[in-house]
């Protein structure tokens, strides 16, 4: 199932898994290897190592935490934009790992992919969790006409997907090239620049090191960043209203990046959803301060017979 590749430390070790057709996904696992499987869909831009921040919680909650670089991030093979295809990738990956039934948790830009995973197989996916997950943002609230993403998404809407991807790759280079040359602490300080202090309390020295390792790994190219922006920023190829598994929506009352309106929009369309608005929480704190709560909630939905 692929070779083991050493990382920054033992708990960052990863492996490449080959999918049918020859593409590869870079995978990390943590928590209890015999625990209840929960697949984590990372944010944007990020990669599988974002899940390392939840490894201790996964151990406490008896969870086998699995995360992978989506197409275009790190060493995972790129693929055309789309949400549904990543849902299918997730099913193939879990089969390769010997996992039958599982839950999926998507954070921020990973939220739409968690929905896509649930839609891909409502038998195997027993629960979906969305933590500050982005919705189809151009539909939820009137966008700022000066938003630089709009012209690029207009290209995708008109059928020029390659032009949109090229524009987002350039956007990534402008935003991150110089940042990635900085020492870890300076890089992460710049990455979270503008976030209120109340929203970065979870960002310990250890978390800074891990977040930096994840960014450097994930952003070897900007293919994944571009793919994400077109996939969930453009027209969705999934319909949340068709999801028939229990879904939890966790959003921050003070989140300025992905406002709670995204959670309300999804809650109105998902047939079996529970919406939780976390008082006083911003974007990062909504996700990274509640690992235990989210993993425990999802774990309870997966029967022990689901372990492969």
FENRABEL-V749949 format. One record per helix or strand of 2 or more residues. SS is the DSSP state (a for helix, b for strand). FROM is the first residue (numbers start at 1). TO is the last residue. If there is no record, write none. Layout:
# FENRABEL-V749949
ss->SS from->FROM to->TO
ss->SS from->FROM to->TO
This chain:
# FENRABEL-V749949
ss->b from->4 to->5
ss->a from->10 to->12
ss->b from->14 to->18
ss->b from->24 to->31
ss->b from->36 to->41
ss->a from->48 to->60
ss->b from->63 to->68
ss->a from->84 to->96
ss->b from->102 to->107
ss->a from->108 to->120
ss->b from->125 to->131
ss->a from->137 to->140
ss->a from->149 to->157
ss->a from->161 to->176
ss->a from->179 to->181
ss->a from->184 to->191
ss->a from->197 to->199
ss->a from->205 to->218
ss->a from->223 to->233
ss->a from->240 to->242
ss->b from->246 to->252
ss->a from->260 to->269
ss->b from->273 to->278
ss->a from->283 to->288
ss->a from->291 to->299
ss->a from->304 to->306
